[in-house]
Amino acid sequence: MHLGLPLLTGVDMDKIERESIEIVQSVRLRTMIIHGEYDMLVPLSEAQKLYDHWESSEKQLLVIAGADHNDIMFTGLNRYFDAIEKFTGIA
């Protein structure tokens, strides 16, 4: 089981997690992760784990309060786009 769903036979989630962490440890670009507080598809703890291992010195984790996986832009519309504008320097 992963995220409450049955896995296909032979899927090694530990290996996938290790490989994901290895990948983000090699990324040194500016990075912003935007995540919903109540995301049940990809739990916030997973975003936090990737953020913690990200090697970039310029990184940001924005958690949109009250949002889940599918309503993040609507729940936090202003925070969502304000953060992107600030991060990209568009504003």
C-alpha positions in Angstrom: 0.0 0.0 0.0 1.1 3.5 -0.8 -1.0 6.6 0.0 -3.8 4.2 0.8 -3.7 2.5 -2.6 -2.5 -1.0 -3.5 0.8 -1.1 -5.4 1.6 -3.1 -8.5 3.6 -6.2 -7.8 7.3 -5.5 -7.8 7.1 -1.7 -7.2 9.8 -0.8 -4.7 8.6 2.5 -3.1 11.7 2.7 -0.9 13.9 2.6 -4.1 11.7 5.3 -5.8 12.1 7.5 -2.7 15.8 7.0 -2.5 16.2 7.8 -6.2 14.0 10.9 -5.9 16.1 12.2 -3.0 19.3 11.6 -5.1 17.8 13.6 -7.9 16.9 16.6 -5.8 20.3 16.5 -4.1 21.9 17.2 -7.5 19.6 20.2 -8.3 21.2 23.5 -7.5 18.8 25.8 -9.4 16.4 28.2 -7.6 13.5 26.1 -6.6 10.0 26.8 -5.3 7.6 24.0 -4.2 3.9 25.0 -3.7 1.9 22.5 -1.8 -1.6 22.2 -0.3 -1.8 21.7 3.5 -4.3 18.9 3.2 -3.1 17.2 0.0 -4.0 13.6 0.4 -2.7 12.5 -3.0 0.9 13.7 -2.3 1.1 14.3 1.5 2.8 17.5 2.7 5.4 15.4 4.5 6.6 14.2 1.0 7.0 17.8 -0.2 8.8 18.7 3.1 11.2 15.7 2.7 12.1 16.8 -0.9 12.5 20.4 0.2 14.8 19.4 3.1 17.0 17.4 0.7 17.1 20.0 -2.1 20.6 21.3 -2.6 19.7 24.7 -3.8 20.7 27.6 -1.6 17.7 29.5 -3.0 14.7 27.4 -2.2 11.2 28.0 -0.9 8.4 25.8 0.3 5.0 27.5 0.2 2.2 25.7 1.9 -1.3 26.9 1.0 -3.4 26.6 4.1 -6.7 24.7 3.8 -5.8 23.5 0.2 -5.8 19.9 -1.1 -4.2 18.6 -4.2 -6.9 19.7 -6.6 -8.0 23.1 -5.2 -4.7 24.6 -4.4 -5.0 27.5 -6.9 -8.6 28.3 -5.9 -8.0 28.1 -2.2 -4.9 30.2 -2.2 -5.3 32.1 -5.5 -3.6 35.3 -4.3 -0.8 33.7 -2.3 -0.2 31.2 -5.1 0.3 33.7 -7.9 1.9 36.4 -5.6 4.6 33.8 -4.7 5.2 32.9 -8.3 5.5 36.6 -9.3 7.9 37.3 -6.5 9.9 34.2 -7.1 10.3 34.8 -10.8 10.8 38.5 -10.5 7.8 39.3 -12.7 6.1 41.6 -10.2 
